[in-house]
Amino acid sequence: MKFKHIVSIAALALGLHACSDDYLDKEPLSEITAENFFNTEADLKLYTNGFYRMFPSISIYDGESLTDNIIENELSDEMRGARLVPTSGGGWDWAYLRDINFFLQEYEKSEDANAKAHYGGVARFFRAYFYFDKLQRFGALPWYDEPIDPTDTEALTKPRDSRQFVVDKILEDLDWAIENLRAEQNVYEITKYTALALKSRVGLYEGTFEKYRGMEGYEKYLNASVAASEELIENSPYVIYSSGSPNDDYRNLFNSHDALADEIILARAYSETLNIGHNVNYYTTTSSYGRPGMPKDLVDSYLNADGSRFTDQANFDQISFTEEVADRDPRLSQTIRTPGYTRKGEAIERAPNLGATVTGYQIIKYVTEPVYDTNGQSITDLPLFRFGETLLNYAEAKAELGTLTQEDLDKSINLLRARVNMPGLMLDEANSNPDSFIADQYVGVAGANEGIILEIRRERRIELYMENFRWDDIVRWKSGETLTQPIRGLYFSGPGEYDLTGDGEINVVLYEGERPDNVITGIQYYKLGSDTYLDDQGLIMPHPDYENRTFNENKDYLYPIPRVELQLNPNLEQNPGWQ
């Protein structure tokens, strides 16, 4: 199935579906016509397979470096407040929409009613996906649901429709898809369950986006998210993957070569045979490609193994590495290198490589055997939709509506905690004693459900780490100030020798002045003030030159429309603050 699916998309890309132009007013550049195609289920499947190319390839994880989730050796323009209005490009491309609408115009000629229902649902799913992606980036958009004649100036220069109109149309497409798509478990193809998962995501995004901006009517979107999530929870075959090994299951879910279909609703497939890979091994293990690392504020957010808060103890930010990662939520040691870490397929214990991570907290999510360490050779299937996200969506939407109960938590977030043998999240306890550490990250949360909303945000950041949700979460929560908070890494007391594996052997030496003469092979040496910078508390400062970052609340939540598009369509207005 995985092999065939990749082949079918590749064939379509190379043969029938060769268009690469991004202009909205062009006809699909292919040999497909209404006269010789769209007759059989094979025709409909072949055409809609081309839509799968809309899904991200490596940005499933690489996109996290736009935010405070993955810190690299260069901060993103988003983190530095340095984005500019592009002349062209910038994500304002409409080729896929043209192809989708062309399909929906022509596919009705098929006499196969079952195939029409299913692949009509596939096309509407992708139209919803397309518009949701654009909505998150640009806000309100002009809505098009049919191909445009290149001479139709009125259509080509229409203004944006309202944000709510676009979202309602997205949900309308998804409801049609849910009603008509096949209800089957297929980890590489769109099904009814994929559409439910996207509806859950869209409803939560728009509901919270509008709520935190004081817009009326946000409740209907949160209720849409709840309804879709409940349908998946109660009437789908998906469960939280678990083999009964809390110290391995979360990690294994993401470093399995083939997507684990118990929990993953839809994955992007990769193949060693077809030489279709991504670069996660190279990205996380080499010192020459970004040096990505988890920030300390996220490490500090992981609870202790008994469910207590790590940050409630005195001087929590000045604890040696081996002590700070001991007895924590097992997902921490399944996401970064900690004492006892071994690569998949190896028995050698490895310390964090400070040369490969600017924070000292080296990421291991998705990482597999060293044989795949060459750039572009990783073959781990990457999740696009998984049941765990839906559970988080459900709990958050109900918390924001004020209808969350302990029973709701027990059938959602507490299933995720149970996988790693963590104590369950308790509603009354969370609301009676909100965590001030998390509250400082999200200053806009208030009210009777403040505590539980903060806990859900903690859980979401941990569980969905490196799955490309962080930027969109920050935007919908109207929490841009979170991205301006200090960036820190590992704690070191100063120059000296350090054991990062807890086995009594020195792994890292920090020094000042000249490098020690008695250099020992296998030990990492870093010069303070040159290779590594520490703040006055002893914490790594990955970017000492960018301590005073800003986030413009009036413009930075949306991206600018390229200049050429504003010239081509005088009825488009630039996003606020980007004029």
VMD Tcl script that draws the C-alpha trace (Angstrom):
set ca {
  {0.00 0.00 0.00}
  {2.70 2.49 0.98}
  {4.80 1.62 -2.08}
  {1.87 1.78 -4.48}
  {0.66 5.11 -3.13}
  {4.01 6.81 -3.67}
  {4.29 5.34 -7.15}
  {0.84 6.59 -8.16}
  {1.61 10.14 -7.05}
  {5.00 10.07 -8.78}
  {3.42 8.86 -12.01}
  {0.84 11.61 -11.93}
  {3.46 14.26 -11.24}
  {5.64 13.10 -14.12}
  {2.89 12.42 -16.62}
  {-0.68 13.57 -16.54}
  {-0.33 16.49 -14.14}
  {2.60 18.60 -15.26}
  {1.42 22.09 -14.38}
  {3.79 24.18 -12.29}
  {2.43 27.68 -12.96}
  {0.93 29.40 -9.92}
  {-1.37 31.91 -11.63}
  {-5.04 31.57 -10.80}
  {-6.29 32.47 -14.27}
  {-4.69 29.58 -16.21}
  {-6.35 26.35 -17.23}
  {-4.77 23.14 -15.84}
  {-1.79 22.41 -18.07}
  {-2.27 18.69 -18.73}
  {-3.63 16.29 -21.28}
  {-6.72 15.63 -19.15}
  {-9.94 16.80 -20.78}
  {-13.59 16.30 -20.02}
  {-13.87 14.19 -23.17}
  {-11.22 11.56 -22.39}
  {-11.06 11.39 -18.62}
  {-13.11 11.38 -15.38}
  {-14.99 8.25 -16.40}
  {-13.77 5.51 -14.07}
  {-12.76 5.21 -10.43}
  {-9.17 4.79 -11.63}
  {-9.41 8.15 -13.41}
  {-10.76 9.91 -10.33}
  {-8.17 8.33 -8.08}
  {-5.29 9.17 -10.41}
  {-6.26 12.83 -10.67}
  {-6.89 13.36 -6.95}
  {-3.60 11.65 -6.06}
  {-1.91 14.80 -7.34}
  {-3.46 16.77 -4.49}
  {-1.36 14.87 -1.93}
  {1.61 16.95 -3.03}
  {0.03 19.81 -1.05}
  {1.18 18.19 2.18}
  {4.47 19.35 3.70}
  {7.57 17.25 3.21}
  {10.19 18.07 5.85}
  {8.41 21.10 7.28}
  {6.34 18.72 9.38}
  {9.18 19.14 11.84}
  {11.41 21.81 10.31}
  {8.68 24.44 10.51}
  {8.96 24.39 14.31}
  {12.19 26.38 14.02}
  {10.07 29.41 13.15}
  {9.13 29.50 16.83}
  {10.46 28.96 20.33}
  {10.12 25.16 20.04}
  {13.28 24.47 18.05}
  {16.21 26.85 18.44}
  {18.78 26.80 15.65}
  {22.10 28.58 15.12}
  {20.18 31.31 13.29}
  {16.89 32.65 14.60}
  {14.01 32.78 12.15}
  {12.72 36.08 10.76}
  {9.53 35.37 12.71}
  {11.43 35.16 16.00}
  {13.47 38.29 15.22}
  {10.55 40.32 13.92}
  {12.43 40.70 10.63}
  {9.91 39.59 8.02}
  {9.55 41.82 4.94}
  {6.87 42.22 2.29}
  {7.96 40.03 -0.65}
  {7.67 41.16 -4.24}
  {6.15 37.83 -5.28}
  {5.69 34.32 -3.92}
  {5.39 34.40 -0.16}
  {2.85 31.57 -0.12}
  {0.23 33.40 -2.23}
  {-0.13 30.65 -4.84}
  {-3.37 29.20 -6.16}
  {-2.43 26.42 -8.58}
  {-3.79 23.61 -6.41}
  {-7.14 25.35 -6.00}
  {-7.44 25.66 -9.76}
  {-6.82 21.94 -10.15}
  {-9.28 21.02 -7.38}
  {-12.05 23.17 -8.81}
  {-11.40 21.80 -12.29}
  {-11.83 18.28 -10.92}
  {-15.06 19.18 -9.10}
  {-16.40 20.71 -12.30}
  {-15.69 17.62 -14.39}
  {-15.90 14.53 -12.17}
  {-19.71 14.36 -12.16}
  {-19.62 12.83 -15.65}
  {-18.53 9.52 -14.14}
  {-21.33 6.99 -13.84}
  {-19.73 5.29 -10.80}
  {-21.78 6.78 -7.96}
  {-19.66 5.27 -5.19}
  {-16.42 6.51 -6.72}
  {-17.91 9.97 -7.30}
  {-18.98 10.24 -3.68}
  {-15.61 9.21 -2.32}
  {-13.34 11.18 -4.65}
  {-15.64 14.17 -4.54}
  {-15.02 13.99 -0.80}
  {-11.27 13.76 -1.37}
  {-11.34 16.89 -3.54}
  {-13.44 18.83 -1.03}
  {-11.12 17.74 1.77}
  {-8.19 19.19 -0.15}
  {-10.06 22.40 -0.96}
  {-10.73 22.80 2.76}
  {-7.08 21.98 3.51}
  {-5.90 24.50 0.90}
  {-8.04 27.32 2.22}
  {-7.28 26.56 5.86}
  {-3.57 26.77 5.14}
  {-4.05 30.13 3.39}
  {-6.36 31.41 6.13}
  {-3.77 30.69 8.80}
  {-1.14 32.56 6.83}
  {-3.04 35.53 5.38}
  {-6.39 35.77 7.17}
  {-9.45 36.58 5.04}
  {-9.33 35.43 1.40}
  {-11.32 35.57 -1.83}
  {-13.34 32.34 -2.03}
  {-13.43 30.50 -5.36}
  {-15.34 27.24 -5.80}
  {-15.18 26.86 -9.58}
  {-12.55 27.36 -12.31}
  {-12.20 30.94 -13.51}
  {-12.35 31.95 -17.12}
  {-9.11 33.85 -17.86}
  {-11.20 36.67 -19.34}
  {-13.39 37.03 -16.23}
  {-11.83 40.20 -14.83}
  {-14.49 40.58 -12.16}
  {-13.71 37.18 -10.66}
  {-9.97 37.59 -10.99}
  {-10.01 40.92 -9.16}
  {-12.62 40.21 -6.51}
  {-11.88 41.44 -2.97}
  {-11.46 39.15 0.03}
  {-14.53 37.49 1.45}
  {-14.97 37.79 5.20}
  {-12.96 35.52 7.44}
  {-16.09 33.86 8.84}
  {-17.47 33.28 5.34}
  {-14.29 31.46 4.34}
  {-14.25 29.33 7.50}
  {-17.91 28.44 7.04}
  {-17.15 27.34 3.49}
  {-14.22 25.24 4.73}
  {-16.49 23.51 7.24}
  {-19.17 23.08 4.56}
  {-16.66 21.25 2.36}
  {-15.53 19.11 5.28}
  {-19.10 18.18 6.22}
  {-19.71 17.09 2.63}
  {-16.49 15.08 2.70}
  {-17.35 13.45 6.04}
  {-20.74 12.43 4.68}
  {-19.34 10.90 1.47}
  {-15.80 9.65 2.11}
  {-15.27 5.99 2.86}
  {-15.06 5.13 6.54}
  {-11.92 3.02 6.49}
  {-8.56 2.96 8.21}
  {-5.95 3.90 5.61}
  {-2.84 5.60 6.89}
  {-1.73 6.89 3.46}
  {-5.02 8.01 1.89}
  {-7.82 10.45 2.71}
  {-10.84 8.88 4.44}
  {-13.83 10.04 6.45}
  {-11.61 9.99 9.54}
  {-9.06 12.33 7.96}
  {-11.83 14.83 7.25}
  {-13.08 14.57 10.84}
  {-9.55 15.19 12.09}
  {-9.20 18.29 9.91}
  {-12.61 19.58 11.05}
  {-11.49 19.13 14.66}
  {-8.37 21.16 13.90}
  {-10.12 23.92 11.94}
  {-12.85 24.42 14.52}
  {-10.40 24.71 17.40}
  {-8.15 27.08 15.47}
  {-10.88 29.48 14.43}
  {-12.77 29.29 17.70}
  {-9.77 30.25 19.80}
  {-8.51 32.75 17.21}
  {-11.79 34.62 17.46}
  {-12.23 34.19 21.23}
  {-8.86 35.71 22.08}
  {-9.63 38.67 19.83}
  {-13.04 39.35 21.33}
  {-14.98 38.38 18.20}
  {-18.62 37.33 18.47}
  {-19.80 33.89 17.42}
  {-16.59 31.96 18.17}
  {-18.54 29.30 20.06}
  {-19.92 27.68 16.92}
  {-16.41 26.87 15.73}
  {-15.39 25.38 19.07}
  {-18.58 23.32 19.03}
  {-17.72 22.12 15.51}
  {-14.35 20.98 16.82}
  {-15.97 19.18 19.75}
  {-18.47 17.41 17.49}
  {-15.81 16.19 15.05}
  {-13.51 15.13 17.87}
  {-16.30 13.22 19.62}
  {-17.13 11.39 16.41}
  {-13.51 10.25 16.09}
  {-13.24 9.33 19.75}
  {-16.47 7.34 19.89}
  {-16.92 5.95 16.38}
  {-13.51 5.35 14.85}
  {-10.99 2.49 15.08}
  {-8.20 4.76 16.39}
  {-6.56 4.36 19.79}
  {-3.48 5.70 21.51}
  {-0.64 3.47 20.39}
  {0.89 1.50 23.25}
  {2.81 -1.74 23.51}
  {2.86 -1.42 27.30}
  {6.35 0.09 27.46}
  {6.00 3.67 28.83}
  {9.71 4.37 28.34}
  {9.61 3.49 24.64}
  {6.12 3.81 23.16}
  {6.06 7.56 22.50}
  {9.50 7.40 20.87}
  {8.62 4.30 18.86}
  {5.49 5.97 17.48}
  {7.72 8.47 15.69}
  {10.79 6.46 14.73}
  {8.97 3.55 13.14}
  {9.85 3.32 9.46}
  {6.20 2.65 8.60}
  {3.45 4.73 10.18}
  {1.71 2.98 13.08}
  {-1.91 2.99 11.94}
  {-3.38 2.36 15.41}
  {-2.97 6.07 16.16}
  {-1.76 7.82 13.02}
  {-4.74 8.76 10.86}
  {-2.72 10.02 7.90}
  {1.02 9.99 7.26}
  {3.36 11.12 4.54}
  {5.14 8.05 3.21}
  {8.87 7.74 2.49}
  {10.68 4.92 0.77}
  {14.27 3.70 0.67}
  {13.45 1.68 -2.44}
  {12.23 4.75 -4.33}
  {14.89 7.01 -2.81}
  {12.23 9.32 -1.35}
  {13.52 10.57 1.99}
  {13.73 13.50 4.35}
  {16.57 14.79 6.51}
  {15.69 14.40 10.19}
  {18.70 12.22 11.08}
  {21.10 14.61 9.37}
  {19.29 17.65 10.80}
  {19.55 16.51 14.42}
  {22.95 14.79 14.47}
  {25.30 16.93 12.39}
  {27.07 20.11 13.45}
  {26.76 21.68 10.00}
  {23.01 22.01 9.54}
  {21.16 24.28 11.95}
  {22.19 22.60 15.23}
  {18.56 22.39 16.43}
  {17.83 22.16 20.13}
  {14.94 22.19 22.56}
  {14.80 25.38 24.68}
  {15.12 25.18 28.46}
  {11.68 26.68 29.14}
  {10.14 23.67 27.38}
  {12.39 21.21 29.23}
  {11.27 22.89 32.45}
  {7.62 22.47 31.43}
  {7.77 18.68 31.60}
  {6.32 17.49 34.90}
  {8.06 15.18 37.31}
  {7.19 11.51 36.95}
  {4.87 11.72 39.95}
  {2.89 14.53 38.31}
  {4.32 17.34 40.43}
  {5.76 20.48 38.85}
  {9.48 20.53 38.22}
  {9.44 24.33 38.44}
  {7.96 24.39 41.95}
  {11.34 23.49 43.48}
  {13.86 26.13 44.46}
  {16.57 26.96 41.91}
  {15.03 24.64 39.32}
  {16.98 26.43 36.59}
  {20.37 25.72 38.17}
  {20.34 21.94 38.43}
  {22.90 19.72 36.71}
  {21.73 18.00 33.53}
  {21.68 14.46 34.91}
  {19.60 15.57 37.89}
  {17.20 17.81 35.99}
  {16.16 15.08 33.52}
  {15.87 12.31 36.13}
  {12.40 11.11 37.18}
  {10.53 13.30 34.70}
  {7.62 12.70 32.33}
  {9.03 9.86 30.16}
  {8.28 11.84 27.00}
  {11.25 14.07 27.84}
  {13.76 11.22 27.53}
  {11.92 10.05 24.40}
  {12.27 13.47 22.76}
  {15.83 14.56 23.68}
  {19.03 12.71 24.57}
  {19.21 11.95 28.28}
  {21.38 9.50 30.28}
  {20.93 5.98 28.93}
  {20.06 7.10 25.40}
  {20.97 4.72 22.57}
  {20.35 5.14 18.85}
  {17.81 2.83 17.27}
  {19.61 -0.36 16.27}
  {22.56 0.33 18.61}
  {23.55 -0.49 22.19}
  {26.07 2.34 22.66}
  {24.97 4.99 25.15}
  {25.43 8.48 23.76}
  {25.73 11.84 25.51}
  {24.17 14.99 24.06}
  {26.45 16.40 21.35}
  {26.72 20.13 22.04}
  {28.23 20.56 18.59}
  {24.91 19.45 17.05}
  {22.57 21.50 19.25}
  {22.80 25.16 20.23}
  {20.87 24.64 23.49}
  {22.54 21.43 24.65}
  {19.21 19.56 24.56}
  {19.63 17.33 21.52}
  {16.44 16.23 19.74}
  {15.79 12.53 19.02}
  {12.18 12.57 17.80}
  {11.89 10.73 14.44}
  {15.62 9.78 14.58}
  {16.41 6.23 13.46}
  {19.47 4.08 12.73}
  {22.78 5.79 11.82}
  {22.66 4.24 8.33}
  {20.10 6.95 7.48}
  {22.24 9.87 8.71}
  {23.12 11.10 5.19}
  {21.20 14.22 4.21}
  {17.86 13.35 2.61}
  {18.00 9.65 3.44}
  {15.64 9.35 6.44}
  {12.65 7.14 5.66}
  {10.53 7.49 8.82}
  {6.95 8.12 7.78}
  {5.86 11.51 9.11}
  {2.43 12.04 10.74}
  {0.06 14.59 9.24}
  {-2.97 13.74 11.38}
  {-2.98 11.56 14.46}
  {-5.53 10.59 17.06}
  {-3.46 12.14 19.87}
  {-3.95 15.61 18.37}
  {-7.71 15.08 18.18}
  {-7.81 14.22 21.90}
  {-5.98 17.46 22.69}
  {-8.30 19.44 20.40}
  {-11.33 17.98 22.16}
  {-10.14 18.84 25.66}
  {-9.06 22.36 24.71}
  {-12.25 23.22 22.82}
  {-14.40 22.11 25.76}
  {-12.19 23.99 28.23}
  {-12.50 27.18 26.18}
  {-16.29 26.70 26.03}
  {-16.41 26.16 29.80}
  {-17.99 22.70 29.44}
  {-14.99 20.47 30.20}
  {-15.54 17.73 32.77}
  {-13.26 15.24 34.45}
  {-14.85 12.54 32.32}
  {-13.81 14.49 29.21}
  {-10.21 14.62 30.46}
  {-10.23 10.91 31.22}
  {-11.17 10.03 27.64}
  {-8.77 12.48 26.05}
  {-5.60 13.90 27.62}
  {-5.39 11.26 30.30}
  {-5.11 8.58 27.61}
  {-1.94 10.32 26.41}
  {-0.59 10.46 29.94}
  {-1.46 6.82 30.55}
  {0.71 5.78 27.59}
  {3.80 7.06 29.45}
  {2.53 6.01 32.89}
  {1.97 9.60 34.05}
  {-0.71 10.50 36.62}
  {-3.92 11.83 35.11}
  {-4.75 15.51 34.81}
  {-7.32 16.53 37.43}
  {-9.71 19.35 36.52}
  {-10.44 20.75 40.00}
  {-6.82 20.54 41.09}
  {-5.59 22.38 37.99}
  {-8.14 25.19 38.35}
  {-7.58 25.62 42.07}
  {-3.82 26.05 41.67}
  {-2.77 27.41 38.25}
  {0.91 26.98 37.41}
  {2.58 30.39 37.55}
  {5.49 29.17 35.37}
  {3.14 28.31 32.49}
  {1.00 31.38 33.18}
  {4.04 33.60 32.61}
  {4.31 32.14 29.10}
  {0.67 32.88 28.22}
  {-0.42 36.12 29.85}
  {-3.77 36.24 28.03}
  {-5.34 33.31 29.91}
  {-7.74 34.18 32.72}
  {-11.04 33.15 34.28}
  {-12.36 30.13 36.14}
  {-10.74 27.69 33.71}
  {-7.32 29.39 33.67}
  {-5.58 26.49 35.39}
  {-6.88 23.75 33.14}
  {-6.33 25.77 29.95}
  {-2.70 26.31 30.98}
  {-2.29 22.59 31.66}
  {-3.77 21.71 28.28}
  {-1.32 24.10 26.62}
  {1.53 22.44 28.52}
  {0.33 19.04 27.37}
  {-0.12 20.18 23.78}
  {3.38 21.63 23.49}
  {4.92 18.45 24.92}
  {2.83 15.85 23.11}
  {2.85 17.60 19.70}
  {6.45 18.78 19.84}
  {8.07 18.87 16.41}
  {4.79 18.22 14.60}
  {4.47 21.77 13.26}
  {1.68 23.16 15.46}
  {3.54 25.72 17.58}
  {3.37 28.77 15.29}
  {-0.32 28.29 14.62}
  {-1.00 27.78 18.33}
  {0.79 31.02 19.23}
  {-1.21 32.87 16.57}
  {-4.63 31.55 17.55}
  {-3.97 32.17 21.25}
  {-2.86 35.75 20.43}
  {0.25 34.98 22.44}
  {3.01 36.56 20.35}
  {4.77 37.83 23.46}
  {5.67 34.20 24.18}
  {8.15 34.36 21.29}
  {10.02 37.29 22.87}
  {10.88 35.54 26.13}
  {14.54 34.68 26.91}
  {16.02 31.72 25.07}
  {18.19 29.49 27.23}
  {19.78 26.05 27.23}
  {21.71 23.69 29.53}
  {23.00 24.80 32.91}
  {26.74 24.77 33.65}
  {28.26 26.23 36.81}
  {31.18 27.64 34.82}
  {34.48 26.39 33.37}
  {35.16 22.75 34.21}
  {34.55 19.11 33.39}
  {31.04 17.70 33.08}
  {29.48 14.25 32.99}
  {26.26 14.35 30.96}
  {25.56 10.62 31.03}
  {25.76 9.93 34.75}
  {28.29 7.13 34.33}
  {31.19 8.94 35.98}
  {32.93 9.66 32.68}
  {33.63 13.20 31.49}
  {31.79 14.15 28.27}
  {32.19 17.94 28.07}
  {34.91 20.39 29.05}
  {34.20 24.12 29.14}
  {37.30 26.30 29.28}
  {38.45 29.89 29.12}
  {41.61 31.15 27.42}
  {43.71 28.52 25.68}
  {42.40 25.06 24.89}
  {43.73 22.42 27.34}
  {46.88 20.65 26.18}
  {45.79 17.21 27.32}
  {42.87 16.82 24.90}
  {41.22 13.41 25.19}
  {39.51 11.79 22.21}
  {35.76 11.42 22.70}
  {35.43 14.44 25.00}
  {33.78 17.64 23.73}
  {35.72 20.88 24.31}
  {34.06 24.31 24.11}
  {35.51 27.73 24.78}
  {33.34 30.03 26.87}
  {32.71 33.38 25.24}
  {33.41 31.92 21.80}
  {32.00 28.43 21.22}
  {29.46 28.74 24.02}
  {28.00 31.64 25.98}
  {26.58 31.41 29.51}
  {24.37 33.99 31.20}
  {24.93 35.13 34.79}
  {22.92 32.12 36.01}
  {25.09 29.62 34.12}
  {22.57 28.88 31.36}
  {23.61 28.55 27.72}
  {22.67 31.63 25.69}
  {22.29 30.41 22.09}
  {21.70 33.95 20.77}
  {23.21 36.60 23.05}
  {22.83 39.20 20.28}
  {19.05 38.74 20.17}
  {18.04 39.10 23.80}
  {15.69 42.04 23.20}
  {13.32 40.72 20.56}
  {9.93 42.25 19.81}
  {6.61 41.02 18.42}
  {4.31 43.55 16.78}
  {0.79 42.71 17.95}
  {-0.69 44.81 15.15}
  {0.84 42.90 12.25}
  {2.98 39.88 13.11}
  {0.18 37.32 13.46}
  {-0.38 37.36 9.69}
  {1.98 37.30 6.71}
  {2.02 40.07 4.08}
  {0.50 39.71 0.64}
  {3.22 40.07 -2.05}
  {3.41 43.43 -3.78}
  {2.80 42.07 -7.28}
  {-0.51 40.51 -6.17}
  {-1.73 43.88 -4.90}
  {-0.84 45.38 -8.27}
  {-2.62 42.61 -10.20}
  {-5.73 42.86 -8.04}
  {-6.41 46.44 -6.87}
  {-9.34 45.19 -4.77}
  {-7.01 43.29 -2.44}
  {-5.97 45.14 0.68}
  {-2.65 44.50 2.40}
  {-2.75 42.93 5.85}
  {-2.68 45.45 8.73}
  {0.74 46.85 9.55}
  {2.38 45.64 6.33}
  {1.46 48.62 4.16}
}
mol new
graphics top color blue
foreach p $ca { graphics top sphere $p radius 0.5 }
foreach p [lrange $ca 0 end-1] q [lrange $ca 1 end] { graphics top cylinder $p $q radius 0.2 }
display resetview
